[in-house]
Amino acid sequence: MPSQNENENEISGTLAPRPPRPSTTTIGNHKLKPSTLMMGYGFDPELSEGSLKPPIFLTSTFVFESAAAGKRFFEGVTGKRPGGAEGLI
């Protein structure tokens, strides 16, 4: 008799979760360096929208004197407030 999760997966058409594949440590006869291994550790394309390589998201943290100053800055950059804003995003 199938379990409740098996029935739900069958009805919804979703696959049961599975663990990621073991990480590759070599390509052909070439042993990968730790810095290369670190970038894709635990990555499995089948668990990440089929992406061949791990996506790398470049993010930034912004510091302002106050929340209101941050709001004014981003309103200026996005055009919600006339006058623009100085700085990088």
LUMMI-610639 format. One line per field, with one value per residue (C-alpha): residue number from 0; residue in three letters; chain; x, y, z. Coordinates in Angstrom, 3 decimals, always signed. Example, Ala and Ser with C-alpha at 12.3 -4.5 7.8 and 13.67 -1.06 7.14 Angstrom:
% residues 2
num: 0 | 1 .
residu: ALA | SER .
chaine: A | A .
u: +12.300 | +13.670 .
v: -4.500 | -1.060 .
w: +7.800 | +7.140 .
This chain:
% residues 89
num: 0 | 1 | 2 | 3 | 4 | 5 | 6 | 7 | 8 | 9 | 10 | 11 | 12 | 13 | 14 | 15 | 16 | 17 | 18 | 19 | 20 | 21 | 22 | 23 | 24 | 25 | 26 | 27 | 28 | 29 | 30 | 31 | 32 | 33 | 34 | 35 | 36 | 37 | 38 | 39 | 40 | 41 | 42 | 43 | 44 | 45 | 46 | 47 | 48 | 49 | 50 | 51 | 52 | 53 | 54 | 55 | 56 | 57 | 58 | 59 | 60 | 61 | 62 | 63 | 64 | 65 | 66 | 67 | 68 | 69 | 70 | 71 | 72 | 73 | 74 | 75 | 76 | 77 | 78 | 79 | 80 | 81 | 82 | 83 | 84 | 85 | 86 | 87 | 88 .
residu: MET | PRO | SER | GLN | ASN | GLU | ASN | GLU | ASN | GLU | ILE | SER | GLY | THR | LEU | ALA | PRO | ARG | PRO | PRO | ARG | PRO | SER | THR | THR | THR | ILE | GLY | ASN | HIS | LYS | LEU | LYS | PRO | SER | THR | LEU | MET | MET | GLY | TYR | GLY | PHE | ASP | PRO | GLU | LEU | SER | GLU | GLY | SER | LEU | LYS | PRO | PRO | ILE | PHE | LEU | THR | SER | THR | PHE | VAL | PHE | GLU | SER | ALA | ALA | ALA | GLY | LYS | ARG | PHE | PHE | GLU | GLY | VAL | THR | GLY | LYS | ARG | PRO | GLY | GLY | ALA | GLU | GLY | LEU | ILE .
chaine: A | A | A | A | A | A | A | A | A | A | A | A | A | A | A | A | A | A | A | A | A | A | A | A | A | A | A | A | A | A | A | A | A | A | A | A | A | A | A | A | A | A | A | A | A | A | A | A | A | A | A | A | A | A | A | A | A | A | A | A | A | A | A | A | A | A | A | A | A | A | A | A | A | A | A | A | A | A | A | A | A | A | A | A | A | A | A | A | A .
u: +0.000 | +1.537 | +2.255 | +0.429 | +3.501 | +3.618 | -0.075 | +0.426 | +3.412 | +1.416 | -1.581 | +0.456 | +2.906 | +5.902 | +8.872 | +9.850 | +12.833 | +16.200 | +19.634 | +22.157 | +24.701 | +28.232 | +30.500 | +32.937 | +36.578 | +38.187 | +37.616 | +39.270 | +42.771 | +42.803 | +42.316 | +40.271 | +41.747 | +39.985 | +38.981 | +37.201 | +35.574 | +34.338 | +32.401 | +30.249 | +30.213 | +26.975 | +25.598 | +23.354 | +21.966 | +18.815 | +18.003 | +18.685 | +16.500 | +18.948 | +21.692 | +24.995 | +27.061 | +26.134 | +24.672 | +26.737 | +24.714 | +26.616 | +24.918 | +25.669 | +24.750 | +24.039 | +24.502 | +22.644 | +22.403 | +18.754 | +16.010 | +14.541 | +17.883 | +17.937 | +14.378 | +15.184 | +18.263 | +16.438 | +13.454 | +15.887 | +17.687 | +14.461 | +12.897 | +10.108 | +11.491 | +12.764 | +16.405 | +18.036 | +20.687 | +24.462 | +26.131 | +26.375 | +23.967 .
v: +0.000 | +3.389 | +5.978 | +9.321 | +11.121 | +8.676 | +9.318 | +13.107 | +12.936 | +10.820 | +13.176 | +16.397 | +15.036 | +16.027 | +13.821 | +12.692 | +14.662 | +13.013 | +13.799 | +15.682 | +13.729 | +13.456 | +16.312 | +15.628 | +16.021 | +15.426 | +16.224 | +13.516 | +13.058 | +16.593 | +16.882 | +19.974 | +22.506 | +23.257 | +26.743 | +25.174 | +22.491 | +25.146 | +26.980 | +23.957 | +22.006 | +20.066 | +21.527 | +19.264 | +20.726 | +18.622 | +20.362 | +23.859 | +24.445 | +22.446 | +25.089 | +23.608 | +25.616 | +26.919 | +30.406 | +33.054 | +35.951 | +39.175 | +41.053 | +44.199 | +45.570 | +49.276 | +51.367 | +54.648 | +57.073 | +56.098 | +54.076 | +57.333 | +58.214 | +54.785 | +55.240 | +58.662 | +57.247 | +54.358 | +56.539 | +58.902 | +56.091 | +54.454 | +57.748 | +57.713 | +60.988 | +63.811 | +64.778 | +61.345 | +60.186 | +60.056 | +56.696 | +53.194 | +50.302 .
w: +0.000 | -1.003 | +1.661 | +1.804 | +0.335 | -2.600 | -3.296 | -3.097 | -5.472 | -7.917 | -7.823 | -8.067 | -10.642 | -8.518 | -7.880 | -4.429 | -3.073 | -3.431 | -2.003 | -4.179 | -6.198 | -4.815 | -5.916 | -8.762 | -7.718 | -11.114 | -14.780 | -16.829 | -15.354 | -13.923 | -10.161 | -9.262 | -6.841 | -3.529 | -4.767 | -7.759 | -5.615 | -3.167 | -5.897 | -6.707 | -3.453 | -3.150 | -6.392 | -8.450 | -11.715 | -11.428 | -8.136 | -9.516 | -12.577 | -14.740 | -14.544 | -15.722 | -13.241 | -9.797 | -10.113 | -8.352 | -7.003 | -6.477 | -3.685 | -1.751 | +1.631 | +1.934 | +5.064 | +5.578 | +8.479 | +8.905 | +7.236 | +5.915 | +4.252 | +2.600 | +1.405 | -0.082 | -1.832 | -3.492 | -4.402 | -6.156 | -7.981 | -9.174 | -10.251 | -7.676 | -6.334 | -8.577 | -8.355 | -8.549 | -6.116 | -5.905 | -5.407 | -6.762 | -6.744 .
